[in-house]
Amino acid sequence: MTTESGELSAAAPASTAALVDALTALRDAATEIHFTLPVPGADRAAEVRSELVHQLDDYLLPRLRRL
């Protein structure tokens, strides 16, 4: 269950809250990654990182916060 601000309420299961915390940490770590060296695969790695952050932000985290 979430509050109006989208935060997990006290009634949310601890396991769900722990999962949200872990995925938020993953999201934060992913945004810190920068592929600045001009090596083969760097462009694709940056795309995959962006896709991961997008999936976490737009799909996974919002749905988990609604549980």
C-alpha positions, 0 to 999 in steps of 0.5 A: 500500500502506498501513501498519496505521495507514492511512498510505501505505507506502514502496511506494506510487507517488509519483503516488498519494502526491502525489494523496493530499497534494493531496486532503488539502490540498483537504479541509483548505482546504474545512473552513476555508470558512465561508459566514457572510453571509446571501446567496442560495446560501450555505446550498447552498454550505455543503451542497456543501462538507460533501458534498465533505468527506464524499466525500473522508473516507469514499470517495476518500482511504481508497481511494487510501491502500489503493493 
